Amino acid sequence: MGAFPGMLFAKTGQQQNKATPGFKADVEMEFTLRDAYVSVIKGGRKTKVQKYDAKLLKGPKNTLVELKGNYLGPILNYIKGQKVRIYYKNKMSEPSIIHWHGLHVPQHSDGHPMYTLAPGQSYVYEFEVMNNAGTSFYHSHSHNLTAEQVYFGLAGLIAVTGDEEQKLDIPRGEYDLPFVIQDRTFNKQNQFQYLRGMHGKMVGFLGDTILVNGLPNVMFPVKSRAYRFRAVNGSNSRIYKLGWDDGTPITAIGTDAHLLEKPETRPYFMLAPGERIDLWLDFSGRSVGSELVLYSLPYAGAIPPKMEEQRLGKKSSGSMGMGGGMGMGMMGGMGGGLGQGDKFPIASFKVTEKVSDSPALPKKFISVSIESNNS
């Protein structure tokens, strides 16, 4: 299922349930996995989710940043070179393990399915942050449960910084924001609906409601200056084509756990499941009260032509003209009204304050060198 497929069978490995005495951690945290109820749809019944709770035991205060009012795990802010220890406990009724998607870590701390914890078990992660500055992603990684557990909430964002990034004049603090995009389907009781059958496992599941940072219909109040938005495609199967409603070009400064050598400006950017892109969104020169909407723009070729005709209710040679009434809003799947490649809004941005302290977009971010291998 995109970035979160069903896993091949793996035997349970030797679990690390004690801290290593010689590992001197700069950062220590407790991570607890549990079932919870949160308000996703305002004014309605709370939604049952699976949730990561975290507590900082040692390290900088901003290592853990909670996204209040939703089901996503906390943002993890790391510095290159830090040594990290995480005490992880599964208090849920299902087996689970965490994978640090994009981080360079040892096998025993990578969250391989063979290290999956049964309910009530504990695990100790230990690793040094080896990555350069960029955006990564953590999520459940259990055999045959990855996609479903991610869908029900077990995911979060990782932001890594380092000396090279600190030398750059780029948005930080309140101007460096998470942007986790997901699609979900709700029933009438505001509960997540998930397609568990073989069809969904084979071709993927698309939701009919778009969430940003765990909430629907998100509007960001912004100042008339530049921001860094760390966009993560946290959907199970949906591919997004990110672009502005008014056709303004969009700029990327990083992708998949690292900064780019130089900024790249395009009419749009494609974002597949599990993929990350750091966007430079500049609202300078826009008047107070003006709004922009970030869309997933339409695109073709996501599904075979005959299947697309069936989804749209058209007849084709050799087909029965099944029609869209079956809710085939995906790659042949059953996801509802938003098809793969359809156009829809993701989030809006409203300028609420005029300022003049915006940084200019750097012409270069990092030096990229490729070492030759003559062996």
C-alpha distance (Angstrom), angle and dihedral (degrees) to the residues before:
residue distance angle dihedral
M1 . . .
G2 3.75 . .
A3 3.78 107.4 .
F4 3.81 92.8 -9.1
P5 3.84 107.6 54.4
G6 3.77 128.0 162.4
M7 3.79 107.1 -84.5
L8 3.78 129.2 -120.5
F9 3.78 113.8 -111.6
A10 3.77 114.0 -82.2
K11 3.78 130.6 -179.9
T12 3.77 118.0 -119.7
G13 3.80 109.7 -94.4
Q14 3.78 131.0 -147.0
Q15 3.78 104.3 -70.6
Q16 3.80 120.2 -139.1
N17 3.79 104.3 -135.6
K18 3.81 99.5 158.9
A19 3.79 133.5 62.1
T20 3.81 116.6 -107.3
P21 3.85 108.3 -116.0
G22 3.81 94.2 -144.1
F23 3.81 94.5 50.7
K24 3.82 106.9 96.2
A25 3.80 104.7 -158.8
D26 3.81 122.5 -152.8
V27 3.81 89.9 -170.4
E28 3.79 128.0 35.7
M29 3.80 126.5 -178.9
E30 3.77 141.3 169.8
F31 3.79 116.0 -134.1
T32 3.80 119.2 -168.4
L33 3.78 125.4 -174.1
R34 3.81 116.8 -150.7
D35 3.79 145.7 150.1
A36 3.81 113.9 -100.3
Y37 3.80 144.8 167.3
V38 3.81 119.4 -127.4
S39 3.81 135.9 172.1
V40 3.81 106.1 -107.9
I41 3.82 98.0 152.8
K42 3.81 110.4 47.3
G43 3.77 116.5 -121.9
G44 3.78 94.4 14.2
R45 3.75 141.2 92.1
K46 3.80 116.7 -60.3
T47 3.79 116.7 -99.2
K48 3.80 122.2 -123.4
V49 3.81 110.0 -124.3
Q50 3.78 141.9 162.6
K51 3.78 110.6 -113.7
Y52 3.79 143.5 -168.7
D53 3.81 114.1 -137.8
A54 3.79 116.3 -167.9
K55 3.79 137.4 -170.9
L56 3.81 125.5 -167.7
L57 3.81 112.1 -132.3
K58 3.80 99.3 171.4
G59 3.79 136.1 4.5
P60 3.83 141.1 49.4
K61 3.80 114.5 -19.2
N62 3.80 92.9 -121.6
T63 3.82 92.9 57.1
L64 3.81 88.0 97.7
V65 3.80 120.2 39.5
E66 3.79 116.5 178.0
L67 3.79 120.3 -144.6
K68 3.79 97.6 -138.5
G69 3.77 121.2 -137.2
N70 3.79 100.6 17.6
Y71 3.78 144.1 79.6
L72 3.83 102.1 -110.6
G73 3.77 120.5 110.3
P74 3.82 119.5 -105.0
I75 3.80 122.1 -81.5
L76 3.81 109.9 -101.3
N77 3.81 113.1 -144.9
Y78 3.80 112.1 -162.6
I79 3.81 134.0 177.8
K80 3.78 119.6 -143.3
G81 3.80 109.0 -101.2
Q82 3.81 96.5 27.4
K83 3.78 117.3 133.3
V84 3.79 110.5 -135.0
R85 3.80 131.1 -161.2
I86 3.81 120.4 -174.1
Y87 3.80 124.4 -172.4
Y88 3.80 105.0 -152.7
K89 3.81 125.2 -167.9
N90 3.79 128.0 -177.7
K91 3.81 109.1 -142.0
M92 3.80 92.7 162.9
S93 3.81 126.7 101.1
E94 3.83 92.5 -116.1
P95 3.81 133.0 64.7
S96 3.80 115.2 -100.7
I97 3.81 146.3 161.3
I98 3.85 133.4 -173.6
H99 3.82 123.0 -116.7
W100 3.83 118.6 -161.0
H101 3.82 97.8 -141.5
G102 3.81 108.3 -151.0
L103 3.81 99.7 8.9
H104 3.81 120.4 117.4
V105 3.81 101.7 -129.3
P106 3.83 137.9 147.8
Q107 3.79 118.1 -85.4
H108 3.80 94.6 -107.3
S109 3.83 90.0 56.2
D110 3.81 97.9 41.2
G111 3.81 96.5 87.1
H112 3.80 96.9 -116.0
P113 3.84 112.4 -177.4
M114 3.82 90.4 -116.6
Y115 3.82 87.7 69.4
T116 3.82 93.6 53.3
L117 3.81 114.3 146.0
A118 3.77 122.6 -130.4
P119 3.82 116.6 -137.4
G120 3.79 109.6 -68.0
Q121 3.80 95.9 19.3
S122 3.81 126.6 122.0
Y123 3.81 135.2 -146.6
V124 3.80 136.2 -171.1
Y125 3.80 120.4 -140.6
E126 3.81 118.2 -160.6
F127 3.78 124.8 177.8
E128 3.78 144.8 135.7
V129 3.81 117.2 -119.1
M130 3.82 101.6 -114.3
N131 3.80 98.4 166.1
N132 3.76 125.1 106.4
A133 3.80 117.6 -126.5
G134 3.79 114.2 -54.9
T135 3.79 147.7 95.5
S136 3.80 125.9 -70.7
F137 3.79 135.6 170.4
Y138 3.80 136.0 -134.5
H139 3.79 126.3 -154.4
S140 3.78 146.3 151.4
H141 3.80 114.5 -70.0
S142 3.80 106.3 -175.5
H143 3.80 123.8 146.9
N144 3.84 109.2 -92.4
L145 3.82 91.2 -9.3
T146 3.81 103.8 71.2
A147 3.80 98.5 98.1
E148 3.80 95.0 41.8
Q149 3.80 95.6 46.6
V150 3.81 92.2 47.4
Y151 3.80 88.2 50.1
F152 3.80 90.9 53.1
G153 3.80 93.6 51.2
L154 3.79 113.9 -79.5
A155 3.80 99.9 133.7
G156 3.79 141.3 89.6
L157 3.80 145.3 168.1
I158 3.82 129.3 -95.7
A159 3.82 121.7 -158.2
V160 3.81 118.4 -167.3
T161 3.79 124.0 -168.1
G162 3.79 133.2 -179.2
D163 3.79 145.6 169.1
E164 3.80 94.6 -75.4
E165 3.79 92.6 54.6
Q166 3.80 93.7 43.4
K167 3.80 89.8 61.9
L168 3.81 90.4 60.9
D169 3.80 125.3 88.1
I170 3.80 97.2 -129.0
P171 3.83 132.8 136.8
R172 3.81 114.5 -72.5
G173 3.78 139.2 169.2
E174 3.79 112.5 10.0
Y175 3.81 89.3 6.4
D176 3.82 94.1 57.5
L177 3.80 105.3 76.2
P178 3.82 139.5 174.6
F179 3.79 119.2 -117.5
V180 3.81 109.8 -175.7
I181 3.82 110.3 174.9
Q182 3.81 120.1 -158.0
D183 3.78 137.9 160.2
R184 3.79 122.2 -141.7
T185 3.79 138.7 171.5
F186 3.81 120.4 -138.3
N187 3.79 129.5 -162.2
K188 3.80 123.5 -141.0
Q189 3.81 90.3 -84.3
N190 3.85 91.4 56.7
Q191 3.80 92.0 -108.5
F192 3.79 123.4 139.8
Q193 3.79 114.3 -102.2
Y194 3.77 116.8 -151.1
L195 3.79 129.7 -174.8
R196 3.81 105.1 -128.0
G197 3.81 99.4 172.3
M198 3.79 127.7 105.4
H199 3.80 91.8 -99.1
G200 3.78 91.4 60.2
K201 3.80 91.8 46.1
M202 3.80 91.8 52.2
V203 3.81 102.3 45.0
G204 3.79 105.4 16.9
F205 3.78 136.9 -111.5
L206 3.79 127.5 -94.8
G207 3.79 124.1 -162.7
D208 3.80 124.8 -143.9
T209 3.84 96.9 -138.5
I210 3.81 122.7 68.0
L211 3.81 117.1 -142.5
V212 3.80 128.3 -169.0
N213 3.80 116.0 -163.0
G214 3.79 87.6 -9.7
L215 3.82 97.3 -53.6
P216 3.83 135.8 95.6
N217 3.83 127.4 -126.2
V218 3.79 93.8 17.6
M219 3.81 120.6 -170.2
F220 3.82 118.7 -171.5
P221 3.83 115.9 -151.7
V222 3.81 104.7 -144.3
K223 3.80 139.3 179.8
S224 3.80 123.0 -124.4
R225 3.79 93.4 -92.3
A226 3.81 142.9 80.3
Y227 3.80 123.5 -64.9
R228 3.77 135.0 -173.2
F229 3.79 112.5 -135.6
R230 3.80 115.5 -169.4
A231 3.80 101.0 -148.5
V232 3.80 117.9 -161.9
N233 3.79 124.6 -179.3
G234 3.80 99.0 -137.9
S235 3.80 93.4 169.0
N236 3.78 120.7 116.6
S237 3.81 97.8 -131.4
R238 3.79 113.0 -10.2
I239 3.82 121.4 112.2
Y240 3.81 115.9 -152.5
K241 3.80 128.7 -150.8
L242 3.81 101.8 -155.8
G243 3.80 117.7 -152.1
W244 3.81 142.1 134.4
D245 3.79 122.0 -95.8
D246 3.82 92.4 -126.9
G247 3.80 95.4 49.5
T248 3.82 95.5 -107.8
P249 3.83 109.3 156.4
I250 3.79 116.5 -107.4
T251 3.81 125.6 -136.7
A252 3.81 129.9 -144.0
I253 3.80 123.6 -161.4
G254 3.80 99.3 174.8
T255 3.77 143.7 15.8
D256 3.81 137.3 -168.7
A257 3.81 101.8 -4.8
H258 3.81 100.5 -34.5
L259 3.79 143.1 70.1
L260 3.78 118.4 -108.5
E261 3.78 121.5 -113.2
K262 3.81 88.2 -116.2
P263 3.82 135.3 -3.9
E264 3.79 117.6 -81.4
T265 3.82 119.8 -150.6
R266 3.81 119.6 -164.2
P267 3.82 139.2 158.3
Y268 3.82 87.1 -109.5
F269 3.81 143.8 -12.7
M270 3.80 127.2 -135.4
L271 3.80 116.3 -134.8
A272 3.81 120.9 -166.7
P273 3.84 126.1 -164.4
G274 3.80 111.4 -67.4
E275 3.82 91.9 10.9
R276 3.82 121.7 127.9
I277 3.78 131.8 -155.3
D278 3.81 128.4 179.2
L279 3.80 109.3 -140.8
W280 3.80 126.8 -157.4
L281 3.80 103.1 -147.2
D282 3.80 111.2 -174.4
F283 3.80 119.1 -167.7
S284 3.82 94.2 173.8
G285 3.79 113.3 136.8
R286 3.79 93.4 22.9
S287 3.79 117.5 122.3
V288 3.77 124.8 -118.5
G289 3.80 109.1 -88.8
S290 3.79 95.8 28.6
E291 3.80 117.7 129.3
L292 3.78 136.3 -154.7
V293 3.79 126.3 -168.8
L294 3.79 123.3 -150.2
Y295 3.80 109.9 -144.6
S296 3.73 138.6 -172.0
L297 3.79 95.7 -125.7
P298 3.81 122.3 -142.8
Y299 3.78 120.4 -92.5
A300 3.80 136.3 173.5
G301 3.77 132.7 -136.8
A302 3.79 97.8 50.0
I303 3.80 91.6 120.5
P304 3.83 133.8 19.5
P305 3.85 114.8 -79.7
K306 3.82 95.7 -113.5
M307 3.79 91.8 49.6
E308 3.81 89.9 48.6
E309 3.81 89.9 52.4
Q310 3.79 89.8 51.6
R311 3.79 91.3 49.4
L312 3.80 90.5 52.4
G313 3.79 92.9 45.8
K314 3.80 96.2 -110.1
K315 3.79 126.6 139.5
S316 3.77 121.6 -126.0
S317 3.77 134.8 179.0
G318 3.77 110.7 -76.5
S319 3.81 93.3 14.6
M320 3.77 133.8 99.9
G321 3.82 95.7 -135.0
M322 3.78 92.9 -117.1
G323 3.79 93.3 -176.0
G324 3.76 132.5 -148.7
G325 3.79 93.6 -80.5
M326 3.79 90.5 95.2
G327 3.80 90.9 65.8
M328 3.81 95.1 -117.2
G329 3.78 92.3 164.2
M330 3.79 97.3 154.1
M331 3.78 145.4 36.8
G332 3.79 89.3 -34.3
G333 3.79 88.8 -52.6
M334 3.77 133.0 120.1
G335 3.73 107.7 -108.2
G336 3.79 107.0 131.8
G337 3.78 131.5 -116.1
L338 3.82 103.7 -17.6
G339 3.77 112.1 77.9
Q340 3.77 128.6 -162.0
G341 3.80 103.3 -88.0
D342 3.82 96.9 19.7
K343 3.81 121.4 133.8
F344 3.80 117.7 -112.8
P345 3.83 139.5 145.7
I346 3.80 118.9 -98.6
A347 3.82 104.0 -176.7
S348 3.79 140.5 -23.3
F349 3.81 130.7 -132.2
K350 3.80 123.5 -152.2
V351 3.80 123.7 -168.3
T352 3.81 106.4 -131.4
E353 3.82 102.3 165.3
K354 3.80 136.8 35.1
V355 3.83 115.3 -134.1
S356 3.80 136.1 162.8
D357 3.81 104.2 -155.8
S358 3.79 99.7 91.0
P359 3.82 118.9 141.1
A360 3.80 118.0 -123.8
L361 3.79 118.2 -114.8
P362 3.83 106.5 -96.5
K363 3.79 116.4 -123.6
K364 3.80 91.3 -140.5
F365 3.80 133.7 24.8
I366 3.80 111.8 177.0
S367 3.77 138.8 2.3
V368 3.78 114.4 -112.4
S369 3.79 118.8 -158.6
I370 3.79 127.4 177.2
E371 3.78 115.2 -152.5
S372 3.78 115.8 -142.9
N373 3.78 118.6 -126.4
N374 3.78 113.1 -149.3
S375 3.78 96.3 170.6
